[in-house]
Amino acid sequence: MTYLPGACPDRDAARLRAVRYFADICSGRAPMSEKQGLIDKVRELEAKSDEELSSLGILREDIVDHVFRDAHFV
């Protein structure tokens, strides 16, 4: 099977989210206290049930994007 760039948008989107996440966490652009606060928020949302997340308008797979929406440097 040949992989063609752009042929699998879901995999590309997931890869981009992971790259953004690690770039944001490892970036020296934000103070450690800010990074820790964002990580804590991700953990807080991950601990919620799918029903609780739904009431907040967040899908489980979008938690990282939701929390880091203002911090993406990519």
PQR file with spaces between the fields and no chain letter, atoms N, CA, C, O and H, PARSE charges and radii, in Angstrom:
ATOM       1  N    MET     1       0.843   -1.180    0.000 -0.4000 1.5000
ATOM       2  CA   MET     1       0.000    0.000    0.000 -0.0000 2.0000
ATOM       3  C    MET     1       0.882    1.236    0.000  0.5500 1.7000
ATOM       4  O    MET     1       1.847    1.315    0.761 -0.5500 1.4000
ATOM       5  N    THR     2       0.566    2.167   -0.822 -0.4000 1.5000
ATOM       6  CA   THR     2       1.330    3.405   -0.939 -0.0000 2.0000
ATOM       7  C    THR     2       0.630    4.503   -0.167  0.5500 1.7000
ATOM       8  O    THR     2      -0.579    4.695   -0.294 -0.5500 1.4000
ATOM       9  H    THR     2      -0.218    2.102   -1.440  0.4000 1.0000
ATOM      10  N    TYR     3       1.399    5.223    0.633 -0.4000 1.5000
ATOM      11  CA   TYR     3       0.841    6.353    1.366 -0.0000 2.0000
ATOM      12  C    TYR     3       1.019    7.611    0.549  0.5500 1.7000
ATOM      13  O    TYR     3       2.139    7.975    0.193 -0.5500 1.4000
ATOM      14  H    TYR     3       2.382    5.067    0.736  0.4000 1.0000
ATOM      15  N    LEU     4      -0.064    8.266    0.255 -0.4000 1.5000
ATOM      16  CA   LEU     4      -0.023    9.522   -0.467 -0.0000 2.0000
ATOM      17  C    LEU     4      -0.304   10.659    0.508  0.5500 1.7000
ATOM      18  O    LEU     4      -1.296   10.608    1.235 -0.5500 1.4000
ATOM      19  H    LEU     4      -0.974    7.970    0.545  0.4000 1.0000
ATOM      20  N    PRO     5       0.546   11.685    0.541 -0.5600 1.5000
ATOM      21  CA   PRO     5       0.294   12.808    1.433  0.2800 2.0000
ATOM      22  C    PRO     5      -1.099   13.379    1.199  0.5500 1.7000
ATOM      23  O    PRO     5      -1.514   13.599    0.061 -0.5500 1.4000
ATOM      24  N    GLY     6      -1.803   13.613    2.287 -0.4000 1.5000
ATOM      25  CA   GLY     6      -3.150   14.155    2.190 -0.0000 2.0000
ATOM      26  C    GLY     6      -4.220   13.106    1.968  0.5500 1.7000
ATOM      27  O    GLY     6      -5.409   13.424    1.940 -0.5500 1.4000
ATOM      28  H    GLY     6      -1.466   13.434    3.211  0.4000 1.0000
ATOM      29  N    ALA     7      -3.801   11.842    1.808 -0.4000 1.5000
ATOM      30  CA   ALA     7      -4.766   10.783    1.543 -0.0000 2.0000
ATOM      31  C    ALA     7      -5.498   10.348    2.804  0.5500 1.7000
ATOM      32  O    ALA     7      -6.549    9.714    2.716 -0.5500 1.4000
ATOM      33  H    ALA     7      -2.835   11.584    1.831  0.4000 1.0000
ATOM      34  N    CYS     8      -4.972   10.672    3.953 -0.4000 1.5000
ATOM      35  CA   CYS     8      -5.596   10.270    5.206 -0.0000 2.0000
ATOM      36  C    CYS     8      -5.705   11.484    6.126  0.5500 1.7000
ATOM      37  O    CYS     8      -4.886   11.654    7.030 -0.5500 1.4000
ATOM      38  H    CYS     8      -4.118   11.188    4.025  0.4000 1.0000
ATOM      39  N    PRO     9      -6.705   12.323    5.901 -0.5600 1.5000
ATOM      40  CA   PRO     9      -6.800   13.576    6.655  0.2800 2.0000
ATOM      41  C    PRO     9      -6.951   13.375    8.155  0.5500 1.7000
ATOM      42  O    PRO     9      -6.465   14.202    8.927 -0.5500 1.4000
ATOM      43  N    ASP    10      -7.614   12.294    8.600 -0.4000 1.5000
ATOM      44  CA   ASP    10      -7.761   12.056   10.039 -0.0000 2.0000
ATOM      45  C    ASP    10      -6.409   11.818   10.690  0.5500 1.7000
ATOM      46  O    ASP    10      -6.128   12.350   11.763 -0.5500 1.4000
ATOM      47  H    ASP    10      -8.009   11.623    7.972  0.4000 1.0000
ATOM      48  N    ARG    11      -5.578   11.023   10.044 -0.4000 1.5000
ATOM      49  CA   ARG    11      -4.246   10.741   10.596 -0.0000 2.0000
ATOM      50  C    ARG    11      -3.394   12.005   10.573  0.5500 1.7000
ATOM      51  O    ARG    11      -2.635   12.256   11.508 -0.5500 1.4000
ATOM      52  H    ARG    11      -5.807   10.590    9.172  0.4000 1.0000
ATOM      53  N    ASP    12      -3.512   12.792    9.525 -0.4000 1.5000
ATOM      54  CA   ASP    12      -2.755   14.038    9.445 -0.0000 2.0000
ATOM      55  C    ASP    12      -3.204   15.021   10.519  0.5500 1.7000
ATOM      56  O    ASP    12      -2.373   15.697   11.126 -0.5500 1.4000
ATOM      57  H    ASP    12      -4.129   12.588    8.764  0.4000 1.0000
ATOM      58  N    ALA    13      -4.500   15.106   10.756 -0.4000 1.5000
ATOM      59  CA   ALA    13      -5.021   16.012   11.784 -0.0000 2.0000
ATOM      60  C    ALA    13      -4.557   15.576   13.169  0.5500 1.7000
ATOM      61  O    ALA    13      -4.183   16.409   13.994 -0.5500 1.4000
ATOM      62  H    ALA    13      -5.175   14.557   10.263  0.4000 1.0000
ATOM      63  N    ALA    14      -4.583   14.273   13.421 -0.4000 1.5000
ATOM      64  CA   ALA    14      -4.125   13.763   14.718 -0.0000 2.0000
ATOM      65  C    ALA    14      -2.634   14.044   14.902  0.5500 1.7000
ATOM      66  O    ALA    14      -2.197   14.416   15.991 -0.5500 1.4000
ATOM      67  H    ALA    14      -4.886   13.596   12.750  0.4000 1.0000
ATOM      68  N    ARG    15      -1.866   13.866   13.846 -0.4000 1.5000
ATOM      69  CA   ARG    15      -0.429   14.141   13.917 -0.0000 2.0000
ATOM      70  C    ARG    15      -0.181   15.619   14.197  0.5500 1.7000
ATOM      71  O    ARG    15       0.688   15.958   15.000 -0.5500 1.4000
ATOM      72  H    ARG    15      -2.220   13.564   12.961  0.4000 1.0000
ATOM      73  N    LEU    16      -0.931   16.498   13.548 -0.4000 1.5000
ATOM      74  CA   LEU    16      -0.774   17.930   13.756 -0.0000 2.0000
ATOM      75  C    LEU    16      -1.119   18.304   15.194  0.5500 1.7000
ATOM      76  O    LEU    16      -0.422   19.114   15.805 -0.5500 1.4000
ATOM      77  H    LEU    16      -1.637   16.223   12.895  0.4000 1.0000
ATOM      78  N    ARG    17      -2.196   17.717   15.745 -0.4000 1.5000
ATOM      79  CA   ARG    17      -2.552   17.997   17.142 -0.0000 2.0000
ATOM      80  C    ARG    17      -1.429   17.564   18.081  0.5500 1.7000
ATOM      81  O    ARG    17      -1.103   18.281   19.027 -0.5500 1.4000
ATOM      82  H    ARG    17      -2.762   17.059   15.248  0.4000 1.0000
ATOM      83  N    ALA    18      -0.841   16.404   17.828 -0.4000 1.5000
ATOM      84  CA   ALA    18       0.246   15.923   18.681 -0.0000 2.0000
ATOM      85  C    ALA    18       1.465   16.835   18.571  0.5500 1.7000
ATOM      86  O    ALA    18       2.095   17.153   19.580 -0.5500 1.4000
ATOM      87  H    ALA    18      -1.106   15.822   17.059  0.4000 1.0000
ATOM      88  N    VAL    19       1.794   17.252   17.366 -0.4000 1.5000
ATOM      89  CA   VAL    19       2.933   18.151   17.173 -0.0000 2.0000
ATOM      90  C    VAL    19       2.692   19.471   17.894  0.5500 1.7000
ATOM      91  O    VAL    19       3.584   19.990   18.566 -0.5500 1.4000
ATOM      92  H    VAL    19       1.282   16.994   16.547  0.4000 1.0000
ATOM      93  N    ARG    20       1.491   20.010   17.755 -0.4000 1.5000
ATOM      94  CA   ARG    20       1.170   21.270   18.438 -0.0000 2.0000
ATOM      95  C    ARG    20       1.261   21.114   19.950  0.5500 1.7000
ATOM      96  O    ARG    20       1.801   21.977   20.642 -0.5500 1.4000
ATOM      97  H    ARG    20       0.766   19.589   17.210  0.4000 1.0000
ATOM      98  N    TYR    21       0.731   20.013   20.451 -0.4000 1.5000
ATOM      99  CA   TYR    21       0.744   19.763   21.894 -0.0000 2.0000
ATOM     100  C    TYR    21       2.174   19.767   22.423  0.5500 1.7000
ATOM     101  O    TYR    21       2.483   20.482   23.376 -0.5500 1.4000
ATOM     102  H    TYR    21       0.292   19.312   19.888  0.4000 1.0000
ATOM     103  N    PHE    22       3.049   18.964   21.804 -0.4000 1.5000
ATOM     104  CA   PHE    22       4.418   18.882   22.297 -0.0000 2.0000
ATOM     105  C    PHE    22       5.200   20.162   22.045  0.5500 1.7000
ATOM     106  O    PHE    22       6.067   20.522   22.841 -0.5500 1.4000
ATOM     107  H    PHE    22       2.798   18.383   21.030  0.4000 1.0000
ATOM     108  N    ALA    23       4.907   20.849   20.956 -0.4000 1.5000
ATOM     109  CA   ALA    23       5.567   22.129   20.704 -0.0000 2.0000
ATOM     110  C    ALA    23       5.191   23.138   21.774  0.5500 1.7000
ATOM     111  O    ALA    23       6.035   23.897   22.250 -0.5500 1.4000
ATOM     112  H    ALA    23       4.203   20.557   20.309  0.4000 1.0000
ATOM     113  N    ASP    24       3.920   23.143   22.150 -0.4000 1.5000
ATOM     114  CA   ASP    24       3.456   24.080   23.168 -0.0000 2.0000
ATOM     115  C    ASP    24       4.042   23.743   24.533  0.5500 1.7000
ATOM     116  O    ASP    24       4.494   24.632   25.254 -0.5500 1.4000
ATOM     117  H    ASP    24       3.234   22.526   21.764  0.4000 1.0000
ATOM     118  N    ILE    25       4.037   22.476   24.884 -0.4000 1.5000
ATOM     119  CA   ILE    25       4.546   22.061   26.189 -0.0000 2.0000
ATOM     120  C    ILE    25       6.050   22.313   26.295  0.5500 1.7000
ATOM     121  O    ILE    25       6.533   22.784   27.324 -0.5500 1.4000
ATOM     122  H    ILE    25       3.670   21.753   24.298  0.4000 1.0000
ATOM     123  N    CYS    26       6.777   22.001   25.241 -0.4000 1.5000
ATOM     124  CA   CYS    26       8.234   22.097   25.283 -0.0000 2.0000
ATOM     125  C    CYS    26       8.744   23.497   24.952  0.5500 1.7000
ATOM     126  O    CYS    26       9.922   23.797   25.145 -0.5500 1.4000
ATOM     127  H    CYS    26       6.385   21.618   24.405  0.4000 1.0000
ATOM     128  N    SER    27       7.875   24.328   24.466 -0.4000 1.5000
ATOM     129  CA   SER    27       8.280   25.672   24.069 -0.0000 2.0000
ATOM     130  C    SER    27       8.712   26.491   25.276  0.5500 1.7000
ATOM     131  O    SER    27       8.120   26.392   26.351 -0.5500 1.4000
ATOM     132  H    SER    27       6.918   24.084   24.309  0.4000 1.0000
ATOM     133  N    GLY    28       9.720   27.278   25.094 -0.4000 1.5000
ATOM     134  CA   GLY    28      10.163   28.178   26.147 -0.0000 2.0000
ATOM     135  C    GLY    28       9.407   29.489   26.121  0.5500 1.7000
ATOM     136  O    GLY    28       9.739   30.414   26.863 -0.5500 1.4000
ATOM     137  H    GLY    28      10.201   27.359   24.221  0.4000 1.0000
ATOM     138  N    ARG    29       8.391   29.581   25.273 -0.4000 1.5000
ATOM     139  CA   ARG    29       7.659   30.828   25.109 -0.0000 2.0000
ATOM     140  C    ARG    29       6.676   31.105   26.242  0.5500 1.7000
ATOM     141  O    ARG    29       6.271   32.248   26.450 -0.5500 1.4000
ATOM     142  H    ARG    29       8.121   28.831   24.669  0.4000 1.0000
ATOM     143  N    ALA    30       6.301   30.083   26.958 -0.4000 1.5000
ATOM     144  CA   ALA    30       5.327   30.264   28.043 -0.0000 2.0000
ATOM     145  C    ALA    30       5.990   29.912   29.367  0.5500 1.7000
ATOM     146  O    ALA    30       6.764   28.958   29.436 -0.5500 1.4000
ATOM     147  H    ALA    30       6.630   29.154   26.789  0.4000 1.0000
ATOM     148  N    PRO    31       5.698   30.669   30.416 -0.5600 1.5000
ATOM     149  CA   PRO    31       6.265   30.359   31.724  0.2800 2.0000
ATOM     150  C    PRO    31       5.766   29.006   32.226  0.5500 1.7000
ATOM     151  O    PRO    31       4.674   28.565   31.867 -0.5500 1.4000
ATOM     152  N    MET    32       6.572   28.358   33.056 -0.4000 1.5000
ATOM     153  CA   MET    32       6.234   27.026   33.554 -0.0000 2.0000
ATOM     154  C    MET    32       4.897   27.025   34.286  0.5500 1.7000
ATOM     155  O    MET    32       4.139   26.062   34.168 -0.5500 1.4000
ATOM     156  H    MET    32       7.459   28.717   33.348  0.4000 1.0000
ATOM     157  N    SER    33       4.593   28.068   35.033 -0.4000 1.5000
ATOM     158  CA   SER    33       3.324   28.105   35.770 -0.0000 2.0000
ATOM     159  C    SER    33       2.139   28.077   34.811  0.5500 1.7000
ATOM     160  O    SER    33       1.116   27.456   35.101 -0.5500 1.4000
ATOM     161  H    SER    33       5.209   28.850   35.130  0.4000 1.0000
ATOM     162  N    GLU    34       2.274   28.743   33.680 -0.4000 1.5000
ATOM     163  CA   GLU    34       1.202   28.733   32.680 -0.0000 2.0000
ATOM     164  C    GLU    34       1.070   27.354   32.069  0.5500 1.7000
ATOM     165  O    GLU    34      -0.043   26.856   31.900 -0.5500 1.4000
ATOM     166  H    GLU    34       3.105   29.247   33.445  0.4000 1.0000
ATOM     167  N    LYS    35       2.195   26.725   31.733 -0.4000 1.5000
ATOM     168  CA   LYS    35       2.162   25.384   31.164 -0.0000 2.0000
ATOM     169  C    LYS    35       1.517   24.409   32.140  0.5500 1.7000
ATOM     170  O    LYS    35       0.686   23.591   31.744 -0.5500 1.4000
ATOM     171  H    LYS    35       3.099   27.130   31.871  0.4000 1.0000
ATOM     172  N    GLN    36       1.894   24.490   33.406 -0.4000 1.5000
ATOM     173  CA   GLN    36       1.342   23.573   34.400 -0.0000 2.0000
ATOM     174  C    GLN    36      -0.156   23.765   34.543  0.5500 1.7000
ATOM     175  O    GLN    36      -0.895   22.793   34.700 -0.5500 1.4000
ATOM     176  H    GLN    36       2.569   25.154   33.728  0.4000 1.0000
ATOM     177  N    GLY    37      -0.608   24.996   34.490 -0.4000 1.5000
ATOM     178  CA   GLY    37      -2.038   25.269   34.565 -0.0000 2.0000
ATOM     179  C    GLY    37      -2.799   24.637   33.412  0.5500 1.7000
ATOM     180  O    GLY    37      -3.893   24.106   33.603 -0.5500 1.4000
ATOM     181  H    GLY    37      -0.008   25.786   34.363  0.4000 1.0000
ATOM     182  N    LEU    38      -2.224   24.692   32.212 -0.4000 1.5000
ATOM     183  CA   LEU    38      -2.858   24.089   31.045 -0.0000 2.0000
ATOM     184  C    LEU    38      -2.883   22.568   31.157  0.5500 1.7000
ATOM     185  O    LEU    38      -3.883   21.929   30.828 -0.5500 1.4000
ATOM     186  H    LEU    38      -1.335   25.124   32.056  0.4000 1.0000
ATOM     187  N    ILE    39      -1.784   21.999   31.618 -0.4000 1.5000
ATOM     188  CA   ILE    39      -1.724   20.548   31.806 -0.0000 2.0000
ATOM     189  C    ILE    39      -2.750   20.108   32.842  0.5500 1.7000
ATOM     190  O    ILE    39      -3.420   19.091   32.665 -0.5500 1.4000
ATOM     191  H    ILE    39      -0.971   22.517   31.885  0.4000 1.0000
ATOM     192  N    ASP    40      -2.874   20.873   33.923 -0.4000 1.5000
ATOM     193  CA   ASP    40      -3.866   20.565   34.957 -0.0000 2.0000
ATOM     194  C    ASP    40      -5.278   20.621   34.391  0.5500 1.7000
ATOM     195  O    ASP    40      -6.114   19.787   34.739 -0.5500 1.4000
ATOM     196  H    ASP    40      -2.330   21.699   34.067  0.4000 1.0000
ATOM     197  N    LYS    41      -5.554   21.583   33.531 -0.4000 1.5000
ATOM     198  CA   LYS    41      -6.874   21.714   32.912 -0.0000 2.0000
ATOM     199  C    LYS    41      -7.172   20.518   32.014  0.5500 1.7000
ATOM     200  O    LYS    41      -8.296   20.017   32.001 -0.5500 1.4000
ATOM     201  H    LYS    41      -4.875   22.260   33.249  0.4000 1.0000
ATOM     202  N    VAL    42      -6.166   20.055   31.261 -0.4000 1.5000
ATOM     203  CA   VAL    42      -6.339   18.865   30.421 -0.0000 2.0000
ATOM     204  C    VAL    42      -6.699   17.675   31.299  0.5500 1.7000
ATOM     205  O    VAL    42      -7.636   16.936   30.993 -0.5500 1.4000
ATOM     206  H    VAL    42      -5.253   20.462   31.271  0.4000 1.0000
ATOM     207  N    ARG    43      -5.970   17.487   32.376 -0.4000 1.5000
ATOM     208  CA   ARG    43      -6.245   16.362   33.279 -0.0000 2.0000
ATOM     209  C    ARG    43      -7.634   16.466   33.897  0.5500 1.7000
ATOM     210  O    ARG    43      -8.330   15.461   34.046 -0.5500 1.4000
ATOM     211  H    ARG    43      -5.209   18.087   32.625  0.4000 1.0000
ATOM     212  N    GLU    44      -8.029   17.670   34.252 -0.4000 1.5000
ATOM     213  CA   GLU    44      -9.357   17.896   34.831 -0.0000 2.0000
ATOM     214  C    GLU    44     -10.453   17.497   33.838  0.5500 1.7000
ATOM     215  O    GLU    44     -11.414   16.820   34.206 -0.5500 1.4000
ATOM     216  H    GLU    44      -7.464   18.486   34.131  0.4000 1.0000
ATOM     217  N    LEU    45     -10.305   17.918   32.588 -0.4000 1.5000
ATOM     218  CA   LEU    45     -11.296   17.578   31.575 -0.0000 2.0000
ATOM     219  C    LEU    45     -11.272   16.091   31.233  0.5500 1.7000
ATOM     220  O    LEU    45     -12.323   15.497   30.993 -0.5500 1.4000
ATOM     221  H    LEU    45      -9.524   18.467   32.290  0.4000 1.0000
ATOM     222  N    GLU    46     -10.082   15.483   31.206 -0.4000 1.5000
ATOM     223  CA   GLU    46      -9.989   14.050   30.918 -0.0000 2.0000
ATOM     224  C    GLU    46     -10.683   13.215   31.985  0.5500 1.7000
ATOM     225  O    GLU    46     -11.150   12.114   31.695 -0.5500 1.4000
ATOM     226  H    GLU    46      -9.228   15.966   31.401  0.4000 1.0000
ATOM     227  N    ALA    47     -10.757   13.715   33.203 -0.4000 1.5000
ATOM     228  CA   ALA    47     -11.396   12.987   34.299 -0.0000 2.0000
ATOM     229  C    ALA    47     -12.920   13.034   34.207  0.5500 1.7000
ATOM     230  O    ALA    47     -13.596   12.254   34.878 -0.5500 1.4000
ATOM     231  H    ALA    47     -10.377   14.610   33.438  0.4000 1.0000
ATOM     232  N    LYS    48     -13.469   13.921   33.400 -0.4000 1.5000
ATOM     233  CA   LYS    48     -14.919   14.049   33.267 -0.0000 2.0000
ATOM     234  C    LYS    48     -15.483   12.938   32.381  0.5500 1.7000
ATOM     235  O    LYS    48     -14.782   12.370   31.543 -0.5500 1.4000
ATOM     236  H    LYS    48     -12.920   14.555   32.855  0.4000 1.0000
ATOM     237  N    SER    49     -16.748   12.650   32.586 -0.4000 1.5000
ATOM     238  CA   SER    49     -17.427   11.660   31.747 -0.0000 2.0000
ATOM     239  C    SER    49     -17.721   12.277   30.377  0.5500 1.7000
ATOM     240  O    SER    49     -17.638   13.492   30.199 -0.5500 1.4000
ATOM     241  H    SER    49     -17.318   13.112   33.266  0.4000 1.0000
ATOM     242  N    ASP    50     -18.064   11.422   29.421 -0.4000 1.5000
ATOM     243  CA   ASP    50     -18.409   11.909   28.087 -0.0000 2.0000
ATOM     244  C    ASP    50     -19.657   12.801   28.142  0.5500 1.7000
ATOM     245  O    ASP    50     -19.775   13.757   27.376 -0.5500 1.4000
ATOM     246  H    ASP    50     -18.132   10.435   29.566  0.4000 1.0000
ATOM     247  N    GLU    51     -20.572   12.486   29.038 -0.4000 1.5000
ATOM     248  CA   GLU    51     -21.780   13.290   29.183 -0.0000 2.0000
ATOM     249  C    GLU    51     -21.437   14.694   29.702  0.5500 1.7000
ATOM     250  O    GLU    51     -21.980   15.689   29.223 -0.5500 1.4000
ATOM     251  H    GLU    51     -20.476   11.709   29.661  0.4000 1.0000
ATOM     252  N    GLU    52     -20.537   14.760   30.681 -0.4000 1.5000
ATOM     253  CA   GLU    52     -20.126   16.063   31.214 -0.0000 2.0000
ATOM     254  C    GLU    52     -19.415   16.888   30.144  0.5500 1.7000
ATOM     255  O    GLU    52     -19.646   18.091   30.018 -0.5500 1.4000
ATOM     256  H    GLU    52     -20.096   13.951   31.070  0.4000 1.0000
ATOM     257  N    LEU    53     -18.554   16.232   29.381 -0.4000 1.5000
ATOM     258  CA   LEU    53     -17.858   16.930   28.299 -0.0000 2.0000
ATOM     259  C    LEU    53     -18.844   17.421   27.248  0.5500 1.7000
ATOM     260  O    LEU    53     -18.713   18.528   26.726 -0.5500 1.4000
ATOM     261  H    LEU    53     -18.366   15.255   29.483  0.4000 1.0000
ATOM     262  N    SER    54     -19.830   16.587   26.945 -0.4000 1.5000
ATOM     263  CA   SER    54     -20.844   16.966   25.958 -0.0000 2.0000
ATOM     264  C    SER    54     -21.603   18.210   26.413  0.5500 1.7000
ATOM     265  O    SER    54     -21.912   19.084   25.603 -0.5500 1.4000
ATOM     266  H    SER    54     -19.937   15.688   27.369  0.4000 1.0000
ATOM     267  N    SER    55     -21.900   18.287   27.704 -0.4000 1.5000
ATOM     268  CA   SER    55     -22.614   19.463   28.208 -0.0000 2.0000
ATOM     269  C    SER    55     -21.763   20.728   28.109  0.5500 1.7000
ATOM     270  O    SER    55     -22.291   21.840   28.078 -0.5500 1.4000
ATOM     271  H    SER    55     -21.649   17.577   28.362  0.4000 1.0000
ATOM     272  N    LEU    56     -20.445   20.548   28.060 -0.4000 1.5000
ATOM     273  CA   LEU    56     -19.529   21.678   27.894 -0.0000 2.0000
ATOM     274  C    LEU    56     -19.262   21.976   26.414  0.5500 1.7000
ATOM     275  O    LEU    56     -18.611   22.965   26.077 -0.5500 1.4000
ATOM     276  H    LEU    56     -20.017   19.645   28.085  0.4000 1.0000
ATOM     277  N    GLY    57     -19.775   21.104   25.537 -0.4000 1.5000
ATOM     278  CA   GLY    57     -19.568   21.281   24.102 -0.0000 2.0000
ATOM     279  C    GLY    57     -18.192   20.838   23.637  0.5500 1.7000
ATOM     280  O    GLY    57     -17.669   21.358   22.652 -0.5500 1.4000
ATOM     281  H    GLY    57     -20.304   20.300   25.811  0.4000 1.0000
ATOM     282  N    ILE    58     -17.598   19.870   24.352 -0.4000 1.5000
ATOM     283  CA   ILE    58     -16.245   19.399   24.033 -0.0000 2.0000
ATOM     284  C    ILE    58     -16.290   17.901   23.779  0.5500 1.7000
ATOM     285  O    ILE    58     -16.887   17.156   24.556 -0.5500 1.4000
ATOM     286  H    ILE    58     -18.023   19.448   25.153  0.4000 1.0000
ATOM     287  N    LEU    59     -15.667   17.460   22.705 -0.4000 1.5000
ATOM     288  CA   LEU    59     -15.480   16.034   22.463 -0.0000 2.0000
ATOM     289  C    LEU    59     -14.198   15.598   23.149  0.5500 1.7000
ATOM     290  O    LEU    59     -13.251   16.377   23.253 -0.5500 1.4000
ATOM     291  H    LEU    59     -15.182   18.065   22.074  0.4000 1.0000
ATOM     292  N    ARG    60     -14.162   14.350   23.620 -0.4000 1.5000
ATOM     293  CA   ARG    60     -12.978   13.854   24.324 -0.0000 2.0000
ATOM     294  C    ARG    60     -11.715   14.011   23.483  0.5500 1.7000
ATOM     295  O    ARG    60     -10.660   14.361   24.011 -0.5500 1.4000
ATOM     296  H    ARG    60     -14.931   13.717   23.536  0.4000 1.0000
ATOM     297  N    GLU    61     -11.813   13.758   22.189 -0.4000 1.5000
ATOM     298  CA   GLU    61     -10.624   13.847   21.337 -0.0000 2.0000
ATOM     299  C    GLU    61     -10.190   15.293   21.081  0.5500 1.7000
ATOM     300  O    GLU    61      -9.112   15.526   20.533 -0.5500 1.4000
ATOM     301  H    GLU    61     -12.670   13.474   21.760  0.4000 1.0000
ATOM     302  N    ASP    62     -11.009   16.252   21.467 -0.4000 1.5000
ATOM     303  CA   ASP    62     -10.677   17.663   21.266 -0.0000 2.0000
ATOM     304  C    ASP    62     -10.227   18.376   22.532  0.5500 1.7000
ATOM     305  O    ASP    62     -10.054   19.595   22.523 -0.5500 1.4000
ATOM     306  H    ASP    62     -11.885   16.063   21.912  0.4000 1.0000
ATOM     307  N    ILE    63     -10.036   17.636   23.624 -0.4000 1.5000
ATOM     308  CA   ILE    63      -9.672   18.261   24.898 -0.0000 2.0000
ATOM     309  C    ILE    63      -8.380   19.073   24.766  0.5500 1.7000
ATOM     310  O    ILE    63      -8.333   20.236   25.169 -0.5500 1.4000
ATOM     311  H    ILE    63     -10.177   16.646   23.631  0.4000 1.0000
ATOM     312  N    VAL    64      -7.350   18.472   24.210 -0.4000 1.5000
ATOM     313  CA   VAL    64      -6.054   19.162   24.103 -0.0000 2.0000
ATOM     314  C    VAL    64      -6.184   20.406   23.241  0.5500 1.7000
ATOM     315  O    VAL    64      -5.668   21.466   23.593 -0.5500 1.4000
ATOM     316  H    VAL    64      -7.388   17.528   23.883  0.4000 1.0000
ATOM     317  N    ASP    65      -6.876   20.279   22.105 -0.4000 1.5000
ATOM     318  CA   ASP    65      -7.075   21.450   21.245 -0.0000 2.0000
ATOM     319  C    ASP    65      -7.863   22.532   21.975  0.5500 1.7000
ATOM     320  O    ASP    65      -7.560   23.717   21.839 -0.5500 1.4000
ATOM     321  H    ASP    65      -7.296   19.417   21.819  0.4000 1.0000
ATOM     322  N    HIS    66      -8.858   22.137   22.738 -0.4000 1.5000
ATOM     323  CA   HIS    66      -9.676   23.111   23.469 -0.0000 2.0000
ATOM     324  C    HIS    66      -8.836   23.876   24.496  0.5500 1.7000
ATOM     325  O    HIS    66      -8.895   25.104   24.567 -0.5500 1.4000
ATOM     326  H    HIS    66      -9.104   21.174   22.849  0.4000 1.0000
ATOM     327  N    VAL    67      -8.062   23.142   25.282 -0.4000 1.5000
ATOM     328  CA   VAL    67      -7.279   23.769   26.348 -0.0000 2.0000
ATOM     329  C    VAL    67      -6.163   24.634   25.766  0.5500 1.7000
ATOM     330  O    VAL    67      -5.891   25.721   26.277 -0.5500 1.4000
ATOM     331  H    VAL    67      -8.014   22.145   25.224  0.4000 1.0000
ATOM     332  N    PHE    68      -5.521   24.163   24.711 -0.4000 1.5000
ATOM     333  CA   PHE    68      -4.365   24.862   24.147 -0.0000 2.0000
ATOM     334  C    PHE    68      -4.741   25.770   22.976  0.5500 1.7000
ATOM     335  O    PHE    68      -3.857   26.214   22.243 -0.5500 1.4000
ATOM     336  H    PHE    68      -5.742   23.280   24.297  0.4000 1.0000
ATOM     337  N    ARG    69      -6.040   26.058   22.783 -0.4000 1.5000
ATOM     338  CA   ARG    69      -6.457   26.827   21.613 -0.0000 2.0000
ATOM     339  C    ARG    69      -5.781   28.188   21.503  0.5500 1.7000
ATOM     340  O    ARG    69      -5.545   28.664   20.393 -0.5500 1.4000
ATOM     341  H    ARG    69      -6.758   25.697   23.378  0.4000 1.0000
ATOM     342  N    ASP    70      -5.464   28.822   22.624 -0.4000 1.5000
ATOM     343  CA   ASP    70      -4.815   30.127   22.595 -0.0000 2.0000
ATOM     344  C    ASP    70      -3.287   30.032   22.653  0.5500 1.7000
ATOM     345  O    ASP    70      -2.592   31.034   22.489 -0.5500 1.4000
ATOM     346  H    ASP    70      -5.655   28.435   23.526  0.4000 1.0000
ATOM     347  N    ALA    71      -2.778   28.836   22.884 -0.4000 1.5000
ATOM     348  CA   ALA    71      -1.349   28.670   23.082 -0.0000 2.0000
ATOM     349  C    ALA    71      -0.629   28.075   21.884  0.5500 1.7000
ATOM     350  O    ALA    71       0.598   27.980   21.894 -0.5500 1.4000
ATOM     351  H    ALA    71      -3.343   28.022   23.017  0.4000 1.0000
ATOM     352  N    HIS    72      -1.369   27.668   20.841 -0.4000 1.5000
ATOM     353  CA   HIS    72      -0.728   27.058   19.689 -0.0000 2.0000
ATOM     354  C    HIS    72       0.177   28.064   18.989  0.5500 1.7000
ATOM     355  O    HIS    72      -0.249   29.152   18.600 -0.5500 1.4000
ATOM     356  H    HIS    72      -2.366   27.745   20.833  0.4000 1.0000
ATOM     357  N    PHE    73       1.433   27.671   18.842 -0.4000 1.5000
ATOM     358  CA   PHE    73       2.414   28.537   18.192 -0.0000 2.0000
ATOM     359  C    PHE    73       2.696   28.084   16.779  0.5500 1.7000
ATOM     360  O    PHE    73       3.491   28.717   16.083 -0.5500 1.4000
ATOM     361  H    PHE    73       1.779   26.787   19.158  0.4000 1.0000
ATOM     362  N    VAL    74       2.067   27.003   16.328 -0.4000 1.5000
ATOM     363  CA   VAL    74       2.335   26.455   14.992 -0.0000 2.0000
ATOM     364  C    VAL    74       1.543   27.217   13.966  0.5500 1.7000
ATOM     365  O    VAL    74       1.624   26.915   12.775 -0.5500 1.4000
ATOM     366  H    VAL    74       1.421   26.489   16.892  0.4000 1.0000
